[in-house]
Amino acid sequence: MSLLAFVLVFSAAVAHAGWNVLAHGVSRAGYPFLWWGAVSSTIVWIGAVPVTGGVGTTDLGAFLLGVLVSSVLHVAYMVVLQHGYRVGNLSTVYATARGTGPFLSVIIAMLLFGERPTPLALVGVGVVIAGIVAIGFVDRAGSATARASEIEGRGAGAVRPRIDPGLLFGLLTGVAIAGYTVWDAFVVRSLSLNPVAFMVGTTLVQIPFYSFAVRGRWRAVAALGRIQWRRILAFGILSPLSYILVLHAVQLAPVALVAPLREVSVVLVSLFGAFVLHEGKPAWRVGASAVVVAGIALLAV
């Protein structure tokens, strides 16, 4: 991976971690927050399109198709993720999704794009994914205990599902991550699109989807905007920035390397939780983060 691509992806991870930290708590509002996120992202960045190269192609039909499909994939990702958090163990969903997504992206990119990372880079990919999954499972023991208590409270006759819904929806979320990652890379590369225009297009098209999801809850949406406008604005700046940088990176480097490396944001957020929010098991978090760093070192070779 070139130095420029590495810097772009790492910067994207920092921006992604930044909005997660700044929006900590408010993102749990669900679809009202997602609606504001799409609106704020579009408003903040749409003015940058003309000064960053416009759309980047004269084939507007292909551009619109790419944006529409990407928007559907991104919304599907959020819907599946939100549902997974409702029915499954959060740490299970998170770890499964963040491990499965990059893994599938690597496999699909190798099959469809003919990418052939070096053996050392593939080892780095595996190490990064392993570290990310480990971070997701850091608090699994405590979460599992809480869930066991909940099941016990339902009575001895409660029937446990054969398949852990956390694993199932974590896997589906990972599939969605791989889907939009590979599709977006294909569209941006094949049309030589301006990443800013592509990102603005996808967030703009997402607004009707989220408007449907929050129908009948517009008072809650308005209240969230009044109370949390600063965090919503931070999201509108940093979340698109992180993905714009990733889209630039996939024009320079293989998806098989970019997809795992962008998940470094998971490490940054986890360390923030350990040392600032004083969340549990800081030693385990640092250890898992060290594994990810080792993988990054291999990718950077």
C-alpha positions as CSV (number, residue, x, y, z in Angstrom):
1,M,0.0,0.0,0.0
2,S,1.3,3.4,-0.9
3,L,2.1,5.9,1.8
4,L,-0.6,8.3,0.5
5,A,-3.3,5.6,0.6
6,F,-2.2,4.6,4.1
7,V,-2.4,8.1,5.4
8,L,-5.9,8.6,3.8
9,V,-7.3,5.4,5.4
10,F,-5.7,6.1,8.8
11,S,-7.0,9.7,8.7
12,A,-10.5,8.3,7.8
13,A,-10.3,6.0,10.8
14,V,-9.4,9.0,13.1
15,A,-12.3,11.0,11.6
16,H,-14.7,8.0,12.1
17,A,-13.6,7.5,15.7
18,G,-13.9,11.3,16.3
19,W,-17.6,11.5,15.3
20,N,-18.3,8.3,17.4
21,V,-16.7,9.9,20.4
22,L,-18.4,13.3,19.9
23,A,-21.8,11.7,19.2
24,H,-21.5,9.2,22.1
25,G,-24.9,8.6,23.5
26,V,-27.0,10.6,21.0
27,S,-26.5,8.0,18.2
28,R,-28.6,5.7,20.4
29,A,-31.6,7.7,19.4
30,G,-31.9,5.5,16.4
31,Y,-33.7,6.6,13.3
32,P,-34.2,10.2,14.3
33,F,-30.4,10.5,14.7
34,L,-29.9,8.8,11.3
35,W,-32.3,11.2,9.7
36,W,-30.4,14.2,11.1
37,G,-27.1,12.5,10.1
38,A,-28.2,12.2,6.5
39,V,-29.6,15.8,6.4
40,S,-26.6,17.4,8.1
41,S,-24.1,15.5,5.9
42,T,-25.8,16.6,2.8
43,I,-26.1,20.3,3.9
44,V,-22.5,20.5,5.1
45,W,-20.8,18.9,2.1
46,I,-23.0,19.8,-0.9
47,G,-21.3,23.2,-1.3
48,A,-18.0,21.4,-1.6
49,V,-19.0,19.5,-4.8
50,P,-18.4,22.4,-7.3
51,V,-15.0,23.3,-5.8
52,T,-13.7,19.7,-5.6
53,G,-14.2,18.7,-9.2
54,G,-18.0,18.4,-9.7
55,V,-19.5,15.0,-10.3
56,G,-16.4,13.7,-12.0
57,T,-18.2,12.1,-15.0
58,T,-20.5,13.1,-17.9
59,D,-22.4,9.8,-17.6
60,L,-25.0,11.1,-15.1
61,G,-27.2,8.0,-15.6
62,A,-24.5,5.7,-14.3
63,F,-23.7,8.2,-11.5
64,L,-27.4,8.2,-10.4
65,L,-27.5,4.4,-10.5
66,G,-24.4,4.1,-8.5
67,V,-25.7,6.5,-5.9
68,L,-29.1,4.8,-5.6
69,V,-27.7,1.3,-5.2
70,S,-25.1,2.6,-2.7
71,S,-27.8,4.4,-0.7
72,V,-29.9,1.3,-0.5
73,L,-26.9,-0.8,0.7
74,H,-26.0,1.8,3.3
75,V,-29.6,2.0,4.6
76,A,-29.8,-1.8,4.7
77,Y,-26.6,-1.9,6.7
78,M,-28.1,0.6,9.3
79,V,-31.5,-1.2,9.5
80,V,-29.9,-4.6,10.0
81,L,-27.4,-3.2,12.5
82,Q,-30.1,-1.4,14.5
83,H,-32.3,-4.5,14.6
84,G,-29.3,-6.7,15.6
85,Y,-28.6,-4.4,18.6
86,R,-32.3,-4.8,19.7
87,V,-32.4,-8.6,19.5
88,G,-28.9,-9.7,20.2
89,N,-25.9,-9.2,22.5
90,L,-24.3,-5.9,21.5
91,S,-20.7,-7.1,21.7
92,T,-21.6,-10.2,19.7
93,V,-23.2,-8.2,16.9
94,Y,-20.4,-5.6,16.9
95,A,-17.6,-8.1,16.8
96,T,-19.2,-10.4,14.2
97,A,-20.0,-7.5,11.9
98,R,-16.6,-5.8,12.2
99,G,-14.8,-9.0,11.6
100,T,-17.1,-10.4,8.9
101,G,-17.3,-7.2,6.9
102,P,-13.6,-6.7,6.1
103,F,-13.1,-10.4,5.6
104,L,-15.8,-10.7,3.0
105,S,-14.6,-7.5,1.4
106,V,-11.2,-9.0,1.0
107,I,-12.5,-12.2,-0.6
108,I,-14.9,-10.4,-2.9
109,A,-12.3,-7.9,-4.0
110,M,-9.9,-10.8,-4.9
111,L,-12.6,-12.6,-6.8
112,L,-14.2,-9.7,-8.7
113,F,-11.4,-7.2,-9.0
114,G,-8.6,-9.7,-9.4
115,E,-6.7,-8.1,-6.5
116,R,-3.7,-10.1,-5.3
117,P,-2.2,-8.7,-2.1
118,T,1.2,-10.0,-1.1
119,P,1.3,-12.9,1.4
120,L,2.6,-10.6,4.0
121,A,-0.2,-8.2,3.4
122,L,-2.8,-11.0,3.7
123,V,-1.2,-12.0,7.0
124,G,-1.6,-8.3,8.1
125,V,-5.3,-8.4,7.1
126,G,-5.8,-11.5,9.2
127,V,-4.1,-10.0,12.2
128,V,-6.1,-6.8,11.9
129,I,-9.4,-8.6,11.7
130,A,-8.5,-10.9,14.6
131,G,-7.7,-7.9,16.8
132,I,-10.9,-6.1,15.8
133,V,-13.0,-9.2,16.7
134,A,-11.1,-9.5,20.0
135,I,-12.0,-5.9,20.9
136,G,-15.6,-6.6,20.2
137,F,-15.6,-9.5,22.6
138,V,-13.7,-7.8,25.4
139,D,-16.9,-7.2,27.4
140,R,-18.7,-10.3,26.2
141,A,-18.5,-12.1,29.5
142,G,-20.3,-9.4,31.4
143,S,-22.9,-9.0,28.7
144,A,-23.5,-12.7,28.5
145,T,-24.0,-12.8,32.3
146,A,-26.5,-10.0,32.1
147,R,-28.4,-11.8,29.3
148,A,-28.3,-15.0,31.3
149,S,-29.9,-13.2,34.2
150,E,-32.6,-11.8,31.8
151,I,-33.4,-15.3,30.5
152,E,-33.5,-16.7,34.0
153,G,-36.0,-13.9,34.9
154,R,-38.3,-15.0,32.1
155,G,-38.7,-18.4,33.8
156,A,-37.3,-21.9,33.5
157,G,-39.6,-22.6,30.6
158,A,-38.2,-19.9,28.4
159,V,-37.0,-21.3,25.1
160,R,-33.6,-20.1,23.8
161,P,-33.2,-19.7,20.1
162,R,-31.1,-22.3,18.3
163,I,-29.1,-19.6,16.6
164,D,-27.8,-16.7,18.6
165,P,-29.5,-13.7,17.0
166,G,-26.5,-11.6,17.8
167,L,-24.4,-13.8,15.5
168,L,-27.0,-14.0,12.8
169,F,-27.5,-10.2,12.6
170,G,-23.8,-9.6,13.1
171,L,-23.2,-11.7,10.0
172,L,-25.9,-10.0,8.0
173,T,-24.4,-6.6,9.0
174,G,-21.0,-7.8,7.9
175,V,-22.5,-8.8,4.5
176,A,-24.0,-5.4,4.2
177,I,-20.6,-3.7,5.0
178,A,-18.9,-5.8,2.4
179,G,-21.7,-5.1,-0.1
180,Y,-21.5,-1.3,0.1
181,T,-17.7,-1.3,0.4
182,V,-17.2,-3.3,-2.8
183,W,-20.0,-1.6,-4.7
184,D,-18.8,1.9,-3.9
185,A,-15.2,1.0,-4.8
186,F,-16.4,-0.4,-8.1
187,V,-18.5,2.7,-9.0
188,V,-15.9,5.3,-7.9
189,R,-13.1,3.5,-9.8
190,S,-15.0,2.6,-13.0
191,L,-16.4,6.2,-13.4
192,S,-13.5,8.1,-11.9
193,L,-16.0,9.8,-9.7
194,N,-15.4,12.7,-7.4
195,P,-15.7,11.1,-3.9
196,V,-17.3,14.2,-2.5
197,A,-20.1,14.2,-5.1
198,F,-20.7,10.5,-4.7
199,M,-20.9,10.8,-0.9
200,V,-23.3,13.8,-1.1
201,G,-25.4,11.9,-3.5
202,T,-25.7,8.8,-1.3
203,T,-26.6,10.8,1.8
204,L,-29.2,12.9,-0.1
205,V,-30.9,9.7,-1.4
206,Q,-30.9,8.3,2.1
207,I,-33.1,11.1,3.5
208,P,-36.4,9.8,2.0
209,F,-35.7,6.3,3.5
210,Y,-35.1,7.7,7.0
211,S,-38.0,10.1,6.6
212,F,-40.2,7.1,6.1
213,A,-38.7,5.4,9.1
214,V,-39.4,8.4,11.4
215,R,-42.9,9.0,10.1
216,G,-45.2,10.0,13.0
217,R,-42.2,10.9,15.2
218,W,-41.3,14.3,13.8
219,R,-41.7,16.0,17.2
220,A,-39.0,13.7,18.6
221,V,-36.8,14.4,15.5
222,A,-37.2,18.2,16.1
223,A,-36.5,17.9,19.8
224,L,-33.3,15.9,19.1
225,G,-32.2,18.6,16.6
226,R,-32.7,21.4,19.2
227,I,-31.0,19.6,22.0
228,Q,-28.1,17.8,20.1
229,W,-27.4,20.1,17.2
230,R,-23.7,20.4,18.0
231,R,-23.2,16.7,18.0
232,I,-25.3,16.3,14.8
233,L,-23.2,19.0,13.2
234,A,-20.0,17.1,14.3
235,F,-21.4,14.0,12.7
236,G,-22.3,15.9,9.5
237,I,-18.7,17.1,9.2
238,L,-16.7,14.0,10.3
239,S,-18.7,11.0,9.2
240,P,-18.8,12.1,5.5
241,L,-15.1,13.2,5.7
242,S,-14.1,9.7,6.9
243,Y,-15.9,8.0,4.0
244,I,-14.6,10.6,1.4
245,L,-11.1,9.7,2.5
246,V,-11.8,6.0,2.1
247,L,-13.3,6.6,-1.4
248,H,-10.1,8.4,-2.4
249,A,-8.0,5.6,-0.9
250,V,-9.8,2.8,-2.9
251,Q,-8.8,4.7,-6.1
252,L,-5.2,4.3,-5.1
253,A,-5.0,1.0,-3.2
254,P,-6.6,-2.5,-3.3
255,V,-10.0,-2.8,-1.5
256,A,-8.5,-5.9,0.2
257,L,-6.1,-3.7,2.1
258,V,-8.3,-0.6,2.6
259,A,-11.3,-2.4,4.1
260,P,-9.5,-3.9,7.1
261,L,-7.4,-0.9,7.7
262,R,-10.3,1.5,8.0
263,E,-11.6,-0.5,11.0
264,V,-8.7,1.0,13.0
265,S,-11.4,3.4,14.2
266,V,-12.7,0.5,16.3
267,V,-9.4,0.5,18.2
268,L,-9.4,4.3,18.8
269,V,-13.0,4.2,20.1
270,S,-12.2,1.3,22.3
271,L,-9.2,3.0,23.8
272,F,-11.2,6.1,24.4
273,G,-13.8,4.0,26.2
274,A,-11.1,2.4,28.4
275,F,-9.1,5.5,29.4
276,V,-11.7,8.3,29.2
277,L,-15.0,6.6,30.0
278,H,-13.4,4.1,32.3
279,E,-15.1,1.1,30.7
280,G,-14.1,-2.4,31.8
281,K,-11.0,-4.5,31.1
282,P,-8.6,-1.8,29.9
283,A,-5.7,-4.3,29.8
284,W,-7.6,-6.6,27.4
285,R,-8.5,-3.6,25.3
286,V,-4.9,-2.5,25.0
287,G,-3.8,-6.0,24.2
288,A,-6.3,-6.4,21.4
289,S,-5.4,-3.0,20.1
290,A,-1.7,-4.0,20.1
291,V,-2.7,-7.0,17.8
292,V,-4.4,-4.6,15.4
293,V,-1.3,-2.3,15.4
294,A,0.8,-5.3,14.6
295,G,-1.4,-6.1,11.6
296,I,-1.2,-2.4,10.5
297,A,2.5,-2.6,10.6
298,L,2.4,-5.6,8.2
299,L,0.0,-3.8,5.9
300,A,2.3,-0.7,5.8
301,V,5.3,-2.7,4.7
